[in-house]
Amino acid sequence: MSDTPITVPLLDLKPQYQALAAELDEAVARVVQSQYFILGPEVEGLEAEVAHYCGAEHAVGVSSGTDALIVAMMAMGIGPGDEVITTPYTFFGTVGSIVRIGAKPVFVDIEPDSFNIDVSKIEAAITDKTRAIAPVHLFGQMADMRAINRLAREHELLVIEDAAQAIGAKQNGRRACSFGHMGCLSFFPTKNLGCFGDGGMIVTDDADYAQIARQLRNHGMEPKYYHARVGGNFRLDALQAAVLRIKLPHLDSWHEARRENAALYRKLFKEAGLVRTHEQLGTGLEGGVVLPPETENNYHIYNQFVIYSDQRDALMQHMKANNVGCEIYYPLALHEQECFRLLGYFKGDFPNAERAAAHSLALPIYPDLSPDMIQRVVEVIASFN
Ligand SMILES: *Cc1c(COP(=O)(O)O)cnc(C)c1O
């Protein structure tokens, strides 16, 4: 027996690799032996499997989640002069993509609990230039797609789901990417389904959008060396597709493991008397945290388990000093980023996003965490103050 407290990393991908090493190595070797690296049968196989998994008709493999957003919006003809409504509290790629295709992001604040776009505030942001709404299913829980689709129908808008953190998340039994006109996935290694590098996918029920996206990811080329549109090199590698095809059948069990970890956090935080409401933060109940709720009708896949703390930065230091990993997603809301200054927003415009940026903290939640490790995380947070 050792008294040395255990170290808990924020994320450790090695156990997942080790559990599937033989199959993964074989899949990689198969692609290497074929010397067929760009698109091809592995990518086509993965596209069919991911479309089926998401409950949609078509999927188009691309080079990253960011490129999925860019290609999806290009395929829909969104560009200069158009406005796209989204959230200021998301990974940069959501908003960077909108700007890179020449459109203008229009921000709507988030709900403090779910971290997702506050649908009750969307209508006020719609103008005659609005072409699309791009909700982000942040941290693995879906935005209210029924309300968003209703608004989109009323105002004849397109809907692009940023499901980079939410492959397999469900709302009323339906999976992310099956609600909007197009859905975008990322296979960045830290997502619930990660590859061995960068990768992404566009998912849609619309055969025309799928076909245009397929052209655009390959320089708008069809047939070979004939270009009807200007696309780019947004292709998914066969190696990444082969890796993802080995992992996909395990994805639902990994989601379940993350959900069990989340449930254990809830139980242990409650037993330790550390659970607070948003209203209680800042009222002298130091050391407590607000836990992320599962909103009604949602199946949360916990890409991240994100709490609120009054003294977030000090808590983070305390955790790091005790060898417990944690991270801030994201420390500065996007309307306050230097590169978006020209959009004309100010501090104070989106108070819930700003509050999340100042107080949120992601705890370890990956599937291979042991109950001991989760216990240790709670113990370290309990010992703060
Ligand atoms: C990861 C992520 C992206 C971008 O995906 P990449 O594959 O890293 O380009 C976009 N949006 C959100 C919300 C993400 O979390």
The ligand as an SDF file (V2000), in Angstrom:
LIG
                    3D

 15 15  0  0  0  0  0  0  0  0999 V2000
  -13.5770   20.4760  -32.1520 C   0  0  0  0  0  0  0  0  0  0  0  0
  -14.6130   21.4330  -32.5680 C   0  0  0  0  0  0  0  0  0  0  0  0
  -14.6720   21.9770  -33.8660 C   0  0  0  0  0  0  0  0  0  0  0  0
  -13.5850   21.8070  -34.8580 C   0  0  0  0  0  0  0  0  0  0  0  0
  -13.1860   20.5280  -35.1100 O   0  0  0  0  0  0  0  0  0  0  0  0
  -11.7060   20.2550  -35.6650 P   0  0  0  0  0  0  0  0  0  0  0  0
  -11.7900   18.8320  -36.1120 O   0  0  0  0  0  0  0  0  0  0  0  0
  -10.7680   20.4510  -34.5260 O   0  0  0  0  0  0  0  0  0  0  0  0
  -11.4450   21.1820  -36.7820 O   0  0  0  0  0  0  0  0  0  0  0  0
  -15.7350   22.7930  -34.1910 C   0  0  0  0  0  0  0  0  0  0  0  0
  -16.6880   23.0860  -33.3160 N   0  0  0  0  0  0  0  0  0  0  0  0
  -16.6690   22.5960  -32.0610 C   0  0  0  0  0  0  0  0  0  0  0  0
  -17.7800   22.9350  -31.1330 C   0  0  0  0  0  0  0  0  0  0  0  0
  -15.6160   21.7790  -31.6430 C   0  0  0  0  0  0  0  0  0  0  0  0
  -15.5980   21.3250  -30.3970 O   0  0  0  0  0  0  0  0  0  0  0  0
  1  2  1  0
  2  3  1  0
  2 14  2  0
  3  4  1  0
  3 10  2  0
  4  5  1  0
  5  6  1  0
  6  7  2  0
  6  8  1  0
  6  9  1  0
 10 11  1  0
 11 12  2  0
 12 13  1  0
 12 14  1  0
 14 15  1  0
M  END
$$$$
